């Protein structure tokens, strides 16, 4: 598996969409560090992002996955 660029001049299109409000229509969310989490709904719409230090089992993430947010 090869590495991809998530910011800078060589950013891949997926991360352009994830991080730029002009493309995702919601919010700018620059990648700050490894393990930044992006939340995308079943329709493929950008819902939000969570900082890298947030535990993947944090209440906010679990509620969103379970549809209780």
C-alpha positions as CSV (number, residue, x, y, z in Angstrom):
1,X,0.0,0.0,0.0
2,X,1.4,3.4,-0.9
3,X,1.2,6.6,1.0
4,X,-0.9,9.5,-0.1
5,X,-0.6,13.2,0.5
6,X,-3.4,14.7,2.8
7,X,-2.3,18.3,2.6
8,X,0.0,20.5,0.6
9,X,0.5,20.8,-3.2
10,X,0.1,17.0,-3.8
11,X,-3.1,16.6,-1.8
12,X,-5.3,13.8,-3.2
13,X,-8.8,14.8,-4.3
14,X,-10.6,13.0,-1.5
15,X,-8.7,15.0,1.1
16,X,-9.3,18.2,-0.8
17,X,-13.0,17.5,-0.4
18,X,-12.7,16.4,3.2
19,X,-10.8,19.5,4.3
20,X,-12.1,22.4,2.2
21,X,-15.5,24.1,2.8
22,X,-15.6,25.3,-0.8
23,X,-15.8,21.6,-1.8
24,X,-17.6,19.8,1.0
25,X,-20.1,22.7,1.6
26,X,-19.8,22.5,5.4
27,X,-16.6,23.4,7.1
28,X,-12.8,23.8,6.6
29,X,-11.1,20.9,8.4
30,X,-7.4,20.9,7.8
31,X,-5.6,17.7,8.8
32,X,-3.7,18.5,12.0
33,X,-2.2,15.1,12.7
34,X,-2.5,11.3,12.2
35,X,-5.8,9.7,13.0
36,X,-8.0,12.7,12.4
37,X,-11.5,11.3,11.9
38,X,-14.0,12.4,9.3
39,X,-17.6,11.5,9.6
40,X,-19.5,10.9,6.3
41,X,-23.1,9.8,6.3
42,X,-24.7,7.0,4.3
43,X,-25.5,9.4,1.4
44,X,-21.8,10.4,1.2
45,X,-22.3,13.8,2.7
46,X,-19.7,15.4,5.0
47,X,-21.1,15.5,8.5
48,X,-18.1,16.6,10.6
49,X,-14.6,15.7,11.8
50,X,-13.0,14.8,15.1
51,X,-9.6,15.8,16.3
52,X,-6.9,13.1,16.3
53,X,-6.6,12.9,20.1
54,X,-10.3,11.9,20.4
55,X,-10.8,8.3,21.3
56,X,-12.6,6.4,18.5
57,X,-15.0,5.2,21.1
58,X,-15.8,8.7,22.4
59,X,-19.5,9.3,23.1
60,X,-19.8,11.8,20.3
61,X,-18.6,9.3,17.7
62,X,-20.6,6.4,19.1
63,X,-23.8,8.4,19.2
64,X,-23.3,9.5,15.6
65,X,-22.6,6.0,14.4
66,X,-25.7,4.7,16.2
67,X,-27.8,7.5,14.8
68,X,-28.5,9.1,18.2
69,X,-27.1,12.5,17.6
